[in-house]
Amino acid sequence: MKKTILGMLSVAAMALSLPLTAEQITLPIGEQTRISGLTLPDRSMTKDAVREAFGDPREIKDPVGTPPITAWEYEGFVVYFEQKWVLHAVVRHPGKQITE
């Protein structure tokens, strides 16, 4: 019995000593913007400032939730607002459309 347990422990120790490798890929926040070459609205810009800098959006989605969040769709990116302030601006994946 002791030999069986010792044998199992030695097999487990050998298995644990084998080299393990893994590749970790880190993509910094905002990297997609640099890849796409787009300039996006900054967080906390107002709707008026976004409209002045980027023009009229292609589509404005109705507010959703509490507090109400509104999405403005532009060519290549979407801007999310809480009331009149930019929360986030994100690059839209090519060929993808926002659906409700």
Secondary structure, 3 states (H helix, E strand, C coil): CHHHHHHHHHHHHHHHHCCCCCCCCCCCCCHHHHHHCCCCCCCCCEHHHHHHHHCCCCEECCCECCCCEEEEEECCEEEEEECCEEEEEEECCCCCCCCC
